[in-house]
């Protein structure tokens, strides 16, 4: 059975979409746990991920393999995060569904 995850992405979405990944640090910059980061550690092969940013559902992915440890990408959009993180490779389907009330 697949689990479902909501990934709220902002400044890192362009890099992650172009590389078909989802990345998050394991801990906050000051070494504390974060519920969203901890959730990343549980993603398994076949899990479904909903990618949201800018009040739109932008993609739906299936995890390709289990989450694994990975250093943060060498891209400015990740500069404010801790170096060691979680990464999930994704099979993404791009969508554009507004989540705003009309």
Secondary structure by P-SEA (a helix, b strand, c coil): cbbbbbbbcccaaaaaaaacbbbbbcccccccccaaaaaaaaccccbbbbbbccccccccccccccbbbbccccccccccccccbbbbbbbbbbbbbbcccc
